[in-house]
Amino acid sequence: MVTVAGGALPVLSAWMTKMLLDRLVLRAQMPMLIGIALALAAVGLLTGVIPHIAQYIQVEMQRASGLLSQSRLFVAVDRLLGLGWFENPRHLDGLRLAQQVGGTAPNQVVDGLLSIARSVIMLVGFLGSLMLLSPMVAGIVLGASVPTLISEIAISRRRARVIRAVGPAERRELFYAGLLSSVEAAKEIRLFGIGELLRDRMLADRRAANAAKRAVDRRELAVQASLGLLTVAASGAGLLWAVYAAHRGVLSVGDITIFVAAIAGVQSGLTSVARDLGRAHQELLLYDHYLAVIMAGPDLPCAATPRILPELRHGIELRDVWFRYSDGHPWILRGVNLTIPSGRALGLVGVNGAGKSTLVKLLCRFYDPTRGTIAWDGVDIREVDVSQLRRRITAIFQDYMNYDMTAAENVGLGDLGHFGDFSRIQMAARRAGVHDALIALPRGYETLLSRSFVMESEGDSPEDGVILSGGQWQRLALARALVRDRRDFLILDEPSAGLDADAEHEIHTTLREHREGRTSLLISHRLSAVRDADQIVVLAEGRVVEQGDHATLIAAGGLYARLFTTQASGYQDGAAGERCRCAMLSAERPRFAGSDP
Ligand SMILES: Nc1ncnc2c1ncn2[C@@H]1O[C@H](COP(=O)(O)OP(=O)(O)OP(=O)(O)O)[C@@H](O)[C@H]1O
């Protein structure tokens, strides 16, 4: 309705102007002239109001489709089960473009089509008027617009290509901008004085993106300018013909008015049809990125008929597990065989880069082994539903998250089924030794752990948020793992790396009690923390090189014994401490039986 009116009103206005002028020349009666003038004013009023109504409807539609597309996009992202997709820069570029166009493209296309419909209605009206006055001029003006149409489509393709090509630079620019404004990076940026370097890189990326876009703009400008000349020449010729015809008395004064309006209308109608078609075409090309994310297949193979995952009774077994992150990467795990018996604690030890956290990622099925299998009571974990597997596991990861949410939410996220269960949250926080610190916060457990956001609903001032210390954050992450109670398998990847000596001792005592009778995997560089484990596995260069309980491994005098002795002596005196540091550094490249001599 708004579209039809938007297209028809200019034509109506032109015809009414013609009528008015012709009646004036013919000295028609005053009431008739006033009637036409009033009708013309009403048309003018509608012409003024309708664009605002159209604008309102357009923005409202944009909001609705933006919400829908954002929701669908992140449902699709959340459906991805593994981590591999998120480590692929092409996917991340695609995701950014998808976010950019997902909400706007459908609207832009609909707007474009409505605008084309409006222009076509106006075109038909003016072209019809022009045909009545001079079919030849109508043909010339129409013909002159064909090159514009073709060039708009070509430019829209080129623009879509450029938007795709500058994606990585724009994402890097966002990354640098994020660093320059993030509180986490602020310390290093200031101390190392790297702000200028980051800023220069950010601006270089922006300049590169701008240069690529400018090249298309310039091309468009050149093409449009030359085509504009062609159109002006065509309409100028038409106007000359009209003046000549009026001079000969073939056209009236009113005819001249409508002729001028029709030429301008046809030209602007054709230009906007070409422009809208080009834009809609460009949006559709970019919309492919949104569809690619929405329709992405599963990133991990899913069993057609998943097997039921039983409660863990016997154990988790890795059978000849080989893994590398991609064909181009080196092997990280090389034929690992090990069993985590049900109800027992397994300690996993190894120098930096040995593959411990990678093994954790495989156990949670963030990746599948490249070769070999991981079996849960004999069932290959690839044959069960991933979410079922993960429901049976709880973990604190080495690179745990700090959420800018309240303290209670930071813990409660560990078990969404009991998200609001404050007594459970409190119990987990007590176990993790962070309860006292949380109740001492300005709003206790309801304190927002952020200096980046405020709780607007609570009317907080920006100064009210709190940032915890590193060790407190770590305890909170531990509480998040512990609130997820009654799970079959507990993974603790460096749960005490950021804790002071007392806290570490206290946490490990608590965890020891908590692990009692549960199946757990404990990874720690502090060997005193793993010495109580039922079995300790030493991983080096992706292989299990030693296995046994603490006493057996010490007696064997291998890598574990060396690391343990070095660490223990480091606590005894300064000189030994220095030896310890050197030994730990040399342990970066361990020597063990069967390795380099
Ligand atoms: N996503 C990844 N893509 C490619 N390589 C990776 C990835 N994650 C880890 N690696 C590589 O895998 C190797 C093992 O890393 P992993 O984090 O498993 O070691 P780790 O034994 O846990 O070490 P640390 O004791 O330092 O935590 C390292 O060489 C690392 O560079």
The ligand as an ORCA input file, in Angstrom:
! r2SCAN-3c Opt
* xyz 0 1
  N      44.551    -25.982     18.948
  C      45.799    -26.344     18.678
  N      46.226    -26.337     17.423
  C      47.493    -26.715     17.125
  N      48.390    -27.123     18.042
  C      48.003    -27.137     19.313
  C      46.693    -26.741     19.710
  N      46.588    -26.846     21.051
  C      47.780    -27.312     21.487
  N      48.621    -27.487     20.449
  C      49.975    -28.025     20.525
  O      49.909    -29.298     21.121
  C      51.026    -29.534     21.937
  C      50.562    -30.069     23.283
  O      49.819    -29.039     23.921
  P      49.070    -29.326     25.287
  O      48.373    -28.080     25.647
  O      48.288    -30.559     25.158
  O      50.316    -29.577     26.245
  P      50.363    -29.731     27.821
  O      51.064    -30.993     28.101
  O      49.008    -29.562     28.395
  O      51.291    -28.503     28.177
  P      51.328    -27.573     29.484
  O      51.950    -28.365     30.560
  O      52.184    -26.465     29.036
  O      49.935    -27.156     29.768
  C      51.783    -28.221     22.029
  O      52.926    -28.337     21.207
  C      50.839    -27.201     21.440
  O      51.531    -26.228     20.690
*
